Amino acid sequence: MQSTRVLTGITTSGTPHLGNYVGAVRPAITASAAPGVESFFFLADYHALIKVSDPARVQRSTLEIAATWLACGLEPDKVWFYRQSDIPEIPELTWLLTCVAGKGLLNRAHAYKAAVDRNTEAGEDPDAGVTAGLFMYPVLMAADILLFNAHRVPVGRDQVQHIEMARDFGQRFNHLYGEHFTLPEAVIEAQVATLPGLDGRKMSKSYDNTIALFAPREQLRKLIFSIVTDSRAPGEAKDADASNVFQLYQAFASDAETTAMRTAFADGIAWGDAKQALFERIDAEVAPLREKYEALMARPADIEATLRDGAARLRERHATPALKALREAVGLRDLSVAVSDAGAKAARKKGGAEQLKVYRERDGRFHVKLVVGKDTLATSRGADSPAAANAQVDDVVRGGQSALDAHFDLDAGADASQVVEVMRALRAGGE
């Protein structure tokens, strides 16, 4: 049975904070240990360039985030761990998707629409200060996901629209060029989708209200004690559900600890005592990870080697074969591989009577059928993805009958040479 592919990334534009840890890093690493899961973790450094123009900051953030993943328990030999910019197939796929992405849909992307609204309210040109990078951000994100046919993508609620757009782009491409992409699903953990920052708003670098994940112990305590609270005095009952302190505590505490803290709030715990309990609970979890993080940060060459190795293995296994099949699908083909004019004309004359159909069996494997009218001439033996299934056809186009024998089973009465010629004709005709 095919494993479930789960893909997670963090933009390399700042220092990892508690919100990143609780909302992305911790749940993703925990989920990667589940049976039947194939996990992809990446450092989204291309995305960082959309909003960060300081090269040193991008480099530093990339190092810090890589060290964070590793310190928090990611095992690079058991998952795919890589840097986005080390996979050249991602920007190439971005362009292929750009050619099918609807501009109207991109106009409605939250980040772009918010920028336009701000400019309009200020009486400026709607696109003032808006780069093409910001506008095309959803297409790059779609390429991150679709290249590896990810089934599930853990995101915050503000990113769900991007997953829906990736589905749209993938569906349009599949409609035009055949079933190449798995359509992803967004995954949100309700309790940790967002974490409040120091001022009560969502913890975000944009709001400058974050708590650095690996801040030194005393700095961590100082930051926690600066969290905004209301003016209720000790002994006065407090609303746990409306409290930033309680929400942060709940993200780190067990169910029993959370229940006890909720009772303490109802009994009128002092804010200072609540913040002290929050500090101790967070530090208990973070302290051992902080020690590992500091050791990793002292060895940047080791982290670089780990990322490069992960990218090389991923390209060989997934990215390069997938892009090869996609290039073939859109017509970016080897000109030395040709079919006879008669074969191509025959395929066109039949008006689609000859088709290559990709489908998925109950075991999760993808197969290709060569169908002529109502008859099936050949069926592939199965692959892990639609792209890999189409790659089997490409092998037949290039290698002829020997490749056909390696990948396909012929139905009774089918002629191998005819099957090869029909496949070549269909590929030449854009099937």
SVG drawing of the C-alpha trace seen along z (x, -y; Angstrom):
<svg xmlns="http://www.w3.org/2000/svg" viewBox="-16 -59 48 73">
<polyline fill="none" stroke="black" stroke-width="0.4" points="0.0,0.0 1.3,-3.5 2.3,-5.6 0.7,-8.9 2.9,-11.8 3.0,-14.7 4.8,-17.9 5.8,-20.7 8.0,-23.8 8.9,-27.0 10.0,-30.2 13.6,-31.2 12.9,-34.8 13.5,-34.9 14.4,-33.1 12.1,-30.1 9.6,-31.0 7.2,-29.1 4.4,-29.5 6.5,-27.7 7.4,-24.9 3.8,-24.3 2.1,-24.9 4.4,-23.1 7.7,-21.6 6.4,-19.5 3.3,-18.0 5.0,-17.3 7.9,-15.4 5.5,-13.5 3.3,-12.6 6.4,-11.5 6.8,-8.6 3.4,-7.1 3.3,-4.0 2.5,-4.4 3.7,-8.1 6.4,-9.5 7.4,-12.9 8.9,-15.8 10.4,-18.7 11.9,-21.7 13.4,-25.1 11.4,-27.6 14.3,-29.9 12.8,-31.0 9.7,-32.1 11.9,-34.2 13.1,-36.3 9.6,-37.7 9.8,-39.6 13.5,-39.7 16.2,-41.6 19.0,-41.0 21.1,-38.1 22.8,-37.6 19.4,-37.3 18.2,-34.6 21.4,-32.6 21.2,-32.9 17.5,-32.0 18.1,-29.0 20.8,-27.7 18.6,-28.4 15.6,-26.6 17.6,-23.6 19.2,-23.3 15.7,-23.6 14.3,-20.7 17.2,-18.5 17.3,-19.5 13.6,-18.8 14.1,-15.2 13.9,-15.1 15.9,-12.1 17.1,-13.0 17.8,-9.3 14.1,-8.5 12.5,-11.5 13.1,-13.8 14.9,-16.9 16.0,-19.5 16.4,-23.2 14.0,-24.4 16.7,-26.2 18.6,-22.9 15.8,-21.4 15.9,-23.2 12.8,-21.2 10.7,-23.4 11.1,-26.7 10.8,-24.9 7.5,-23.4 6.5,-26.8 6.7,-28.1 4.7,-25.1 2.0,-25.8 2.1,-29.6 1.0,-28.7 -2.2,-27.1 -2.9,-29.3 -5.8,-31.7 -4.9,-35.3 -8.4,-35.9 -7.7,-33.3 -4.4,-34.8 -6.0,-38.2 -8.1,-36.8 -5.1,-35.5 -5.2,-36.9 -1.7,-38.4 -2.0,-40.2 -5.6,-41.3 -4.6,-42.7 -1.7,-44.7 -4.1,-46.1 -6.7,-47.0 -4.0,-48.9 -2.9,-50.8 -6.4,-51.7 -7.3,-53.0 -4.1,-55.1 -5.1,-56.6 -2.1,-55.0 -1.9,-52.9 -3.4,-49.5 -0.2,-47.7 2.2,-50.1 5.1,-48.2 3.7,-44.9 6.2,-42.6 5.5,-39.8 7.0,-37.5 4.2,-38.3 1.6,-37.9 3.0,-34.5 3.7,-33.2 0.7,-30.7 2.1,-29.2 5.5,-28.6 3.8,-27.0 1.8,-24.8 5.0,-23.6 6.5,-22.8 3.5,-20.5 2.6,-19.1 6.1,-18.1 6.1,-15.4 2.4,-14.6 1.9,-15.3 -1.4,-14.1 -1.5,-16.2 -0.1,-19.6 -0.2,-20.8 -0.9,-24.6 -2.4,-27.4 -5.9,-28.6 -4.5,-31.5 -2.7,-29.1 -5.7,-27.0 -6.5,-29.1 -3.0,-28.3 -3.7,-24.6 -7.0,-25.1 -5.2,-27.1 -2.6,-24.3 -5.5,-21.8 -6.9,-24.1 -3.6,-24.5 -3.0,-20.7 -6.5,-19.9 -6.1,-22.3 -2.8,-20.8 -4.2,-17.2 -7.2,-18.2 -4.9,-19.5 -2.0,-17.0 -3.2,-13.9 -3.2,-12.7 0.1,-13.8 -0.7,-15.4 -2.2,-14.2 -4.6,-16.9 -3.4,-17.8 -5.5,-18.3 -4.9,-20.9 -4.5,-19.6 -5.2,-21.9 -4.9,-20.9 -7.5,-23.0 -5.8,-23.6 -2.4,-24.6 -3.4,-26.3 -2.4,-29.6 -0.6,-30.6 -1.0,-34.0 2.0,-36.3 3.1,-38.8 0.3,-41.2 -2.5,-38.7 -2.4,-38.7 -1.3,-35.7 2.4,-35.1 4.2,-36.3 7.4,-38.0 5.3,-40.5 3.8,-41.7 7.2,-41.6 5.4,-39.8 7.2,-36.4 9.0,-34.4 12.1,-32.9 12.0,-29.1 15.6,-28.8 15.9,-32.0 18.3,-31.7 16.4,-30.7 16.4,-34.1 15.4,-35.8 12.6,-33.3 11.3,-34.1 11.5,-37.9 9.5,-37.5 6.8,-35.4 6.4,-37.9 5.8,-40.6 2.7,-38.9 -0.2,-41.3 -3.0,-40.4 -6.0,-42.2 -6.2,-44.0 -8.0,-41.3 -6.4,-41.1 -5.2,-38.0 -8.3,-36.1 -10.5,-37.4 -11.8,-34.7 -10.2,-34.8 -11.5,-33.7 -9.1,-31.0 -10.4,-30.8 -9.9,-34.5 -6.3,-34.5 -3.2,-34.5 -1.3,-33.0 -3.7,-30.0 -3.7,-29.4 0.1,-29.2 0.1,-27.0 -2.4,-24.6 -0.2,-24.2 2.6,-22.7 0.7,-21.1 -0.9,-17.6 -4.7,-17.3 -4.4,-16.9 -2.1,-19.9 -4.5,-22.0 -7.5,-21.0 -5.6,-22.0 -4.7,-25.3 -8.2,-26.0 -9.4,-25.4 -6.6,-27.7 -7.9,-30.5 -11.4,-30.0 -10.1,-30.2 -8.3,-33.6 -4.6,-32.7 -2.4,-35.8 -1.1,-36.7 2.5,-36.5 1.9,-32.9 0.2,-31.9 3.2,-33.3 5.7,-31.5 3.8,-28.2 3.8,-28.9 7.5,-29.6 8.4,-26.5 6.2,-24.3 7.7,-25.7 11.3,-25.6 10.9,-22.0 10.2,-20.9 12.5,-23.3 15.7,-23.2 17.0,-19.8 16.2,-20.8 18.0,-24.1 21.2,-22.2 21.0,-20.2 20.3,-23.3 23.3,-25.1 25.6,-22.2 24.2,-22.0 24.6,-25.7 28.3,-25.3 28.7,-22.9 27.2,-24.7 29.2,-22.6 27.5,-19.4 24.1,-21.0 25.0,-22.0 26.1,-18.5 22.9,-17.1 20.8,-19.4 22.8,-18.8 22.6,-15.0 18.9,-15.2 18.4,-17.2 20.6,-14.9 18.7,-11.8 15.3,-13.5 16.1,-14.7 17.3,-11.3 14.3,-9.4 11.5,-11.9 12.1,-15.4 14.1,-14.6 12.0,-11.7 8.8,-13.7 10.0,-16.8 11.1,-14.6 7.6,-13.2 6.0,-16.7 8.3,-18.2 7.3,-15.3 3.7,-15.9 3.7,-19.6 5.8,-19.0 9.3,-19.9 10.6,-16.7 13.6,-15.1 13.5,-16.0 15.5,-12.8 12.5,-10.7 10.0,-10.9 7.2,-8.9 6.1,-8.4 3.8,-10.9 1.4,-8.1 1.3,-7.0 0.7,-10.6 -2.0,-11.1 -3.7,-7.8 -3.9,-8.8 -5.4,-12.2 -7.8,-10.7 -9.3,-8.4 -10.4,-11.5 -9.4,-10.3 -10.4,-6.6 -6.9,-5.7 -6.1,-6.9 -3.6,-6.5 -5.6,-6.5 -4.0,-6.8 -6.0,-5.3 -5.4,-4.3 -6.1,-0.8 -7.4,-0.1 -3.8,0.7 -2.8,-2.9 -0.7,-2.1 -1.1,-4.0 -1.5,-2.3 -1.7,-3.3 -4.1,-1.6 -3.8,-1.9 -7.4,-1.9 -8.5,-1.6 -12.2,-2.2 -13.7,0.2 -10.7,2.5 -7.6,2.4 -4.4,3.3 -1.9,2.9 -1.8,2.2 1.2,1.0 2.3,3.0 1.9,0.0 3.9,-2.9 3.9,-5.0 2.6,-8.2 0.8,-9.4 4.1,-11.0 5.9,-7.6 3.2,-5.8 3.5,-8.3 7.2,-7.8 6.7,-4.2 5.0,-5.2 7.9,-7.6 10.3,-4.7 8.4,-2.8 8.4,-5.8 12.2,-5.9 13.1,-2.2 10.5,-0.4 9.5,3.2 12.1,4.0 10.8,1.2 7.2,2.3 8.1,5.8 9.6,4.3 6.6,2.1 3.4,3.4 1.3,6.5 -0.4,7.0 -4.0,8.2 -4.6,11.3 -4.2,10.7 -2.4,7.3 0.6,6.8 3.6,5.4 4.9,3.4 1.5,1.9 1.2,0.9 4.6,-0.8 3.7,-2.7 0.3,-3.8 2.0,-5.1 4.5,-7.0 1.8,-8.5 -0.3,-9.5 2.7,-11.2 3.5,-13.0 -0.1,-14.1 -0.1,-15.6 -1.9,-12.8"/>
</svg>
